[in-house]
Amino acid sequence: MTSPQAEPPSAQSLGESLAALAVQVAALRGQVTLISQRLDRAGLRGDLDLAAASRNSPRPSPTHWTPPHPAALPHPPGSAWTARPIRRS
């Protein structure tokens, strides 16, 4: 049993798909540019070895940090909340 051959996409649909992909690529390039700028402002460069820097740091590593607040309680089943409520202590 053979499967029916699908019709090839039209030139218009291929053009629309390509245009949509070009928009997505442009958006990603913009995001990469913004991230690179933030890393530059933070002083992080490609030749920076974060592992070596953390070994030489007198401060504790992030693995020793404790969260400032306990984890939020889960929403009850059927809850109408769209966001977690703020717990005040």
QUIURHU-V971829 format. One record per residue. SS is DSSP state (a for helix, b for strand, c for the rest). Layout:
<<SS> <SS>>
//
This chain:
<<c> <c> <c> <c> <c> <c> <c> <c> <c> <c> <a> <a> <a> <a> <a> <a> <a> <a> <a> <a> <a> <a> <a> <a> <a> <a> <a> <a> <a> <a> <a> <a> <a> <a> <a> <a> <a> <a> <a> <a> <a> <c> <c> <c> <c> <c> <c> <c> <c> <a> <a> <a> <a> <a> <a> <c> <c> <c> <c> <c> <c> <a> <a> <a> <c> <c> <c> <c> <c> <c> <c> <c> <c> <c> <c> <c> <c> <c> <c> <c> <c> <c> <c> <c> <c> <c> <c> <c> <c>>
//
